[in-house]
């Protein structure tokens, strides 16, 4: 789907009917025909757009050093996305987002429109955007991507804390699945942020992105935000590694406790079997002529069992 927009004099993003002259063109899950039409009109390589259909695409930039009037420029970012299928714990993945700067139009493309793009389109507070300033627009997108990583990492850290709380109470498959989902999400995030970081650093050395102090200062904030996300990922990874080790230890300890209890029960139940086997032999035995001998033997067995249980409990085997 193709949507076109422009910025009004009041600084608001507004829908534009004709995409061929729009200031901002956004493609969401574009078809081959839509990609071909946009590529043919603006004259840039087809892989600028078709790459967003590949979930394994990596971050990259092309021709950012060129002036907007000389060549179309591409910045391919990986942005975070929360996936919830309703059957298991939510996972966090990354998907490519292409930002193409042409002479007069900014083109963004992705398979699934991220929330910050939707908020920019609907002019939500804290999501100001100006499609007439291409450099600032690209930096805004870079800022929102870094901020989303930090926001999702805070959610992951909260889930890690909940896992820590429940770890002492129960260890079941549900927790294992949650742990696996979080570890998988952090792998995606770690790879994506490391892939995005060189682009942010490169922008600082490109003249069109640091022509004034305001843009340079904002770009510095973007880099710092991305570095903060990197630090949070390392911290979260360390916490998950500790939880995984503790989780394994708890499961092993619980298994040992179960085996210890079962062994103790086996010992206690073996006592009546031994007594019954001895008094079942065809030889002279105590109490064989005593009335109520059966109940006497049952009482003796019960006493020995109780003494055994007491001794085992004293040694913490029960």
Secondary structure, DSSP 8 states (H G I E B T S, - for coil): -EEEEEE-TTS-EEEES-GGG-SEEEEES--HHHHHHHHHHHT--THHHHGGG-TT---EEESTTS-TTT--EEEEEEEEEEE--SSS--EEEEEEEEEEE-SS-EEEEESS--HHHHHHHTT-TT----TT-HHHHHHHHHHHHHHHHHHHHHHHHHHHHHHHHHHTT---HHHHHHHHHHHHHHHHHHHHHHHHHHHHHHHTT-GGGSSSHHHHHHHHHHHHHHHHHHHHHHHHHHHHHHHHHHHHHHHHHHHHHHHHHHHHHHHHHHHHHHHHHHTTSSS--TTTTSTTHHHHHHHHHHHHHHHHHHHHHHTT--
